Amino acid sequence: MYYIQEDLYLDERDIEFGMIRAQGAGGQNVNKVSSAVHLRFDVRASSLPAHIKEALCALPDRRVSKDGVIVIKAQAFRSQEKNRGEALERLAEMVRAVARPARPRRPTRPTRASQRRRVQRKVLHGEIKRLRGKITDD
């Protein structure tokens, strides 16, 4: 089990790791060692609560496929273990973000002074635009 929050865990059996070669600079090591990690997590088949599954699948994130599979690529480190840990942490952060309840929005009203300032700006702007008009000889 991988700890997310006080009562929320990810089952390690739901997470698949694929090792691939990292991109970028690194000399001969990049061509020989598969140090980058592809993490695949099938949200719909996981043991997460239903409301968290729905929220994860509804995320506007390119890492979440239409089938509800989260794919995270980690290649920041030269060590496979560190990349694996980073990918797990990124997945945990995604789950934490949707598990956190959204704060209710409290409607606010503009102050009377800010309303006055807004109207004064509009009047001034209108005056500037009026002065841009054609000059007529009277």
N, C-alpha and C positions, 0 to 999 in steps of 0.2 A: 504494500500500500504506500502511496506517495501522498504526503500531507499537503493539503491546500489551505484549509481553515480549521477552526475548532471542531466542526462536525462534518467536514467535507474532505473526502479522500479520493484519489484516483487509483484504480486497480492497475497494477503493473502489467497484467495480462492483456489489458485493453490497448496498450501502447506498443507499437512496432517501431523498431529502429532499423534503418538501412544505412550502411556505410558507403560513402562515395568519395571520390577524389575531390579535394578542395580546389577552388579556382584561385587565380591571382598569383602573386609573387611567392617564391619559396624555394626556388632552385630545383635541384633534382628530387628533393624530398616530396614535392607536390606530385611529381610523376610516379613515384613509387608507393606512397603510403595513402591509404584511404582514411583520411582523418576527419572529413566532413561527415555530418550526421543528418539523415532525413528522418524526422519523427513523423509517424502517421498515427492519428488517433481518430477512430470511428466514433463519433459522438452518439449516434443513434444506437449503436450496439454496446455502449458503455454502461457502467453501473451508476451513473450520475442521476440525481433527481430529475424528474420530467421538466420542471420549469427551467432548470439550468440547461438541459439539452435543447429546449426550444430557443432559449436566448442565445446559445452558442451558434445554432444553425441559422439564426436570423441576423447574425453579425454582418455588417457590410465590410467584410475583410476578405482580401483575395486569398488568404491562406485557408479559408473555409470553402470547400467545394459544394456543388449543388447536392451531392449525395450525403453531405454531413460529415465529411472527412477533413480533419485539420491536418495540414502538411506544413511542418516547420523545418527549415534548413538552417543548420548552425555550422559555421565554418570559421569562426573568429580565432580559434586557438589551433595550435599545431597538435595538441593532444586530443585523441578521440574521446577520452573520458570527460575532459573539460567541455568539449562541444556537446556531448551527451547531456551533461548537467545543465548547460545553458539552454538547450532545447527544452528540457523538462521544466526549467524555471519559466521560460516564455509561455509554455502551455499552461502552467499553473497561474501565471499572471492573467492570461486570457480568461480562465475559469473564475479567478477572483474578481475580475472586473464585472462579469455578468452576475456573479453571486451577490455583489454589493447592491443593496436596494437603492433605486433612484430616489433622490430627495424630491419631495413634492415641491412644485413651483408655487411660490406665493406671488400673486399678482401685485404689482406696485403701481403707484400713480405718480406722475411728475409733480414736483412742487410748484406752487403758484409762481415763485420767482423764476423757475426754469421755463415755465410757460411764457412769462412776460419776455424773457430774454429771447426765446425762440421767435415770438411775434416781432420783436424789435429787429432781429436779424433779417427776417423776411421783408419787413418794410424797407430796411436799408438796402437790401439786395434789389428790391423792386425799384427803388429810387435810382440806383446805379444803372439798372437796365433801361429805365425811362430816359436817362440822360444820354444814352448811347444812340437814341433815335436821331432822325434827320433834323438838321437845324433849319427852321423856317424863318424867313425874313418878314417881320411884322412891321 
